[in-house]
Amino acid sequence: MTVAAPKPWYLYLLECAGGRIYTGITVDVEARYAAHVAGKGARFTRAYPPSRVLLSLSFADRSAASRAEYRIKQLTASQKRGLIAGTYVCDFSDFTNLADLSHAPVAEPSLKAPDAPVE
């Protein structure tokens, strides 16, 4: 009997109305973005509708994604923009269970930042 590997969790940042940035976690970024756009997401995104996904980072489990989400939510808006641009490094080195280290901005950022909205 083979045990399936758990699905990774994603931390994502959305660009919302008024230039605001929303941070959340999910197992499916595209589906969650669609829910936000449809007005079925967080209260924040109902008030400030999202226009695109700015960044998504992959983590091995919900716990690691939640800790990263908390850490990102402590950043200022300019620090979040720097993280997206790759000019600000957020230390995730204590997250020993990152699913995909290529998306973790620890030493040299390599971030997924789509140019167009997720549809």
C-alpha positions as CSV (number, residue, x, y, z in Angstrom):
1,M,0.0,0.0,0.0
2,T,1.4,3.3,-1.1
3,V,0.7,6.5,0.9
4,A,0.2,9.5,-1.3
5,A,2.4,12.4,-0.7
6,P,0.4,15.3,0.9
7,K,-0.5,18.2,-1.4
8,P,1.6,21.3,-0.9
9,W,0.1,24.4,0.5
10,Y,0.6,27.8,-1.1
11,L,1.0,31.2,0.3
12,Y,-0.3,33.8,-2.2
13,L,-0.3,37.6,-2.5
14,L,-3.0,39.3,-4.6
15,E,-3.1,42.8,-5.9
16,C,-6.4,44.4,-5.0
17,A,-8.3,47.6,-5.6
18,G,-6.5,50.7,-4.5
19,G,-3.1,49.0,-4.8
20,R,-3.7,47.0,-1.6
21,I,-2.1,43.6,-1.2
22,Y,-4.0,40.6,0.2
23,T,-2.1,37.6,1.7
24,G,-3.6,34.1,2.1
25,I,-3.0,30.4,2.0
26,T,-4.6,27.6,0.0
27,V,-4.0,24.2,-1.7
28,D,-5.2,25.6,-5.0
29,V,-4.2,29.2,-5.9
30,E,-6.3,29.4,-9.1
31,A,-9.5,28.1,-7.5
32,R,-9.0,30.4,-4.5
33,Y,-8.3,33.4,-6.7
34,A,-11.5,32.6,-8.7
35,A,-13.4,32.5,-5.4
36,H,-12.0,35.9,-4.4
37,V,-13.0,37.4,-7.8
38,A,-16.5,35.9,-7.5
39,G,-16.9,37.6,-4.1
40,K,-16.8,34.3,-2.2
41,G,-13.4,34.9,-0.6
42,A,-12.3,36.9,2.4
43,R,-14.2,40.0,3.6
44,F,-11.1,42.0,2.6
45,T,-11.3,40.9,-1.1
46,R,-15.0,41.5,-1.2
47,A,-14.3,45.2,-0.2
48,Y,-11.2,45.5,-2.4
49,P,-11.6,43.1,-5.3
50,P,-8.4,41.4,-6.6
51,S,-7.0,42.1,-10.0
52,R,-4.2,39.6,-10.2
53,V,-2.0,37.1,-8.4
54,L,1.3,38.8,-7.5
55,L,3.2,35.8,-6.0
56,S,2.7,32.2,-4.8
57,L,5.1,30.2,-2.7
58,S,4.9,26.5,-2.1
59,F,5.1,24.9,1.4
60,A,5.0,21.2,2.4
61,D,2.1,21.6,4.8
62,R,-0.5,23.9,6.2
63,S,1.5,24.6,9.3
64,A,4.5,26.0,7.4
65,A,2.2,28.0,5.1
66,S,0.4,29.5,8.0
67,R,3.7,30.5,9.7
68,A,4.9,32.1,6.5
69,E,1.5,33.9,6.1
70,Y,1.8,35.3,9.6
71,R,5.4,36.5,8.9
72,I,4.3,38.1,5.6
73,K,1.4,39.8,7.2
74,Q,3.8,41.5,9.6
75,L,5.6,43.2,6.7
76,T,4.8,46.7,5.5
77,A,3.3,47.2,2.1
78,S,6.7,48.4,0.7
79,Q,8.4,45.3,2.1
80,K,5.8,43.1,0.5
81,R,6.3,44.8,-2.8
82,G,10.1,44.3,-2.4
83,L,9.5,40.6,-1.7
84,I,7.5,40.3,-4.9
85,A,10.2,42.2,-6.9
86,G,12.9,40.1,-5.3
87,T,14.6,43.1,-3.6
88,Y,13.5,42.2,-0.1
89,V,14.5,38.9,1.5
90,C,12.1,37.4,4.1
91,D,13.8,34.8,6.2
92,F,12.1,31.4,5.9
93,S,15.1,29.5,7.0
94,D,13.4,28.2,10.1
95,F,10.8,26.4,7.9
96,T,12.5,23.1,7.6
97,N,9.6,21.6,5.7
98,L,9.3,23.8,2.6
99,A,7.9,21.8,-0.3
100,D,9.8,23.7,-3.0
101,L,12.9,25.6,-1.9
102,S,13.2,27.2,-5.3
103,H,10.2,29.4,-4.3
104,A,11.6,30.4,-0.9
105,P,13.3,33.7,-0.8
106,V,16.0,32.8,1.6
107,A,19.4,33.5,0.0
108,E,18.6,34.4,-3.6
109,P,15.0,34.9,-4.3
110,S,13.4,32.9,-7.1
111,L,9.7,33.8,-6.9
112,K,6.7,32.9,-9.0
113,A,5.2,36.2,-10.0
114,P,2.9,35.9,-13.0
115,D,2.6,38.9,-15.3
116,A,-1.0,38.4,-16.1
117,P,-4.0,37.7,-13.9
118,V,-4.9,34.1,-13.2
119,E,-8.1,33.2,-15.0
